[in-house]
């Protein structure tokens, strides 16, 4: 028996295996992408890393919205430098951009931040009414948020509920 272990230690091998299927031997590239990519982070997402036969000088594929592709194309040398600094050696020699629409590949799977819309006042009022009996302020606000999310969830057959 090893006793108690941190949840991160229990999942480390599984996370590494899942990342390696897409070429991400260093998971830090995915988890710290905002820090690594800097100004290009809101416009890009790493998709996969492919390595040649030698193992060095890999190719990083980035997902980019079509409108941002020219800007990201100019930032590629800087991105290569920053990614290699995160790896600690010259792991990436090339970056390929793959483009997509702002909504991503499928509904609900947008790789970029979509603009937030103001919630419907009727839905907000209904959620507040449902959570009103709760006396604890933190719990009440959490229930209001949950209620708004449930009430605005879209049903493909009916439209918004």
C-alpha positions in Angstrom: 0.0 0.0 0.0 1.3 3.4 -1.0 -1.2 5.4 1.0 -2.8 8.6 -0.3 -1.6 10.1 -3.6 -2.3 13.4 -5.3 -4.9 13.1 -8.1 -2.3 14.6 -10.5 0.0 11.7 -9.8 -2.7 9.2 -10.5 -3.5 10.8 -13.9 0.0 11.7 -15.1 0.5 8.5 -17.1 -2.9 8.6 -18.7 -2.6 12.3 -19.6 0.9 11.7 -21.1 -0.4 8.8 -23.1 -3.3 10.8 -24.5 -1.0 13.7 -25.4 1.5 11.5 -27.0 -1.1 10.1 -29.5 -1.2 13.7 -30.9 2.5 14.1 -30.7 2.6 16.2 -27.5 5.3 14.4 -25.5 5.5 17.6 -23.4 2.0 18.3 -22.0 3.2 21.8 -21.0 2.8 22.9 -24.6 -1.0 22.3 -24.2 -1.5 23.4 -20.6 0.6 26.6 -20.8 -0.2 27.6 -24.4 -1.3 31.1 -23.4 2.0 31.7 -21.7 4.1 30.2 -24.4 2.4 31.8 -27.4 2.0 35.2 -25.8 0.1 37.6 -28.1 -0.7 34.8 -30.6 -2.5 32.6 -28.0 -6.0 34.0 -28.4 -5.8 33.4 -32.2 -4.2 29.9 -32.1 -4.5 26.5 -30.6 -2.0 23.7 -30.9 -3.4 20.7 -32.7 -0.6 18.2 -33.1 3.1 17.8 -33.3 4.7 15.6 -36.0 8.2 14.4 -35.9 10.5 13.3 -38.8 12.6 10.2 -38.7 15.4 11.8 -36.7 13.1 12.9 -33.9 14.3 16.5 -34.0 13.0 19.4 -36.0 9.3 18.5 -35.6 6.3 20.2 -37.2 3.7 21.9 -35.0 0.2 22.3 -36.4 -1.8 25.2 -35.1 -5.5 25.8 -35.5 -6.1 29.4 -36.6 -9.2 31.4 -37.5 -9.1 32.3 -41.1 -9.1 36.1 -40.4 -6.1 35.8 -38.2 -4.0 33.5 -40.4 -1.9 36.3 -42.1 -1.1 37.8 -38.7 -0.1 34.4 -37.2 2.0 33.7 -40.3 4.1 36.7 -39.6 4.6 35.5 -36.0 5.8 32.0 -36.9 9.5 32.6 -36.3 8.8 34.1 -32.9 6.4 31.2 -32.1 9.0 28.6 -33.0 11.5 30.3 -30.7 9.1 30.4 -27.8 7.9 26.8 -28.3 11.5 25.6 -28.4 12.2 27.5 -25.2 9.4 25.7 -23.6 10.7 22.3 -24.8 14.3 23.2 -23.8 15.8 22.3 -27.1 15.1 22.8 -30.8 12.2 20.4 -31.0 10.1 22.4 -33.5 11.6 23.6 -36.8 8.3 24.3 -38.7 4.8 25.5 -37.9 1.9 24.7 -40.2 -1.4 26.6 -39.9 -4.7 25.0 -40.4 -7.6 27.3 -40.7 -11.2 27.1 -39.5 -14.3 29.3 -39.1 -14.9 31.1 -35.9 -17.3 28.5 -34.7 -14.8 25.6 -34.9 -15.4 22.2 -36.3 -18.7 21.4 -34.6 -21.3 23.2 -32.5 -20.1 23.4 -28.9 -16.5 22.6 -29.8 -15.2 26.0 -30.6 -11.5 26.2 -30.1 -11.6 30.0 -29.6 -13.5 32.2 -27.2 -16.9 33.2 -28.7 -18.3 36.6 -27.9 -20.6 36.4 -24.9 -24.1 37.6 -25.3 -26.1 39.2 -22.6 -28.5 36.8 -20.9 -32.3 37.1 -21.6 -33.8 39.2 -18.8 -36.8 36.8 -18.6 -34.4 33.8 -18.0 -32.4 35.8 -15.4 -35.6 36.7 -13.5 -36.9 33.1 -13.6 -33.5 31.8 -12.3 -33.5 34.4 -9.5 -37.1 33.4 -8.5 -36.1 29.7 -8.4 -33.0 30.4 -6.2 -34.7 33.0 -3.9 -35.6 30.6 -1.0 -31.9 29.8 -0.5 -30.5 31.9 2.4 -26.7 31.4 1.8 -25.6 34.1 -0.7 -22.8 32.1 -2.3 -25.1 29.1 -2.8 -27.9 31.3 -4.1 -25.7 32.9 -6.8 -24.3 29.5 -7.8 -27.9 28.2 -8.2 -28.9 31.3 -10.2 -26.0 30.7 -12.6 -26.9 27.0 -12.9 -30.6 27.9 -13.5 -29.6 30.4 -16.2 -27.4 27.8 -17.9 -30.1 25.2 -17.8 -32.9 27.6 -19.0 -30.8 28.8 -21.9 -29.6 25.4 -23.0 -30.7 24.7 -26.6 -32.6 21.6 -27.5 -32.1 20.7 -31.2 -35.8 19.8 -31.6 -37.4 22.7 -29.8 -34.9 25.6 -29.9 -34.2 27.6 -26.7 -36.1 26.5 -23.6 
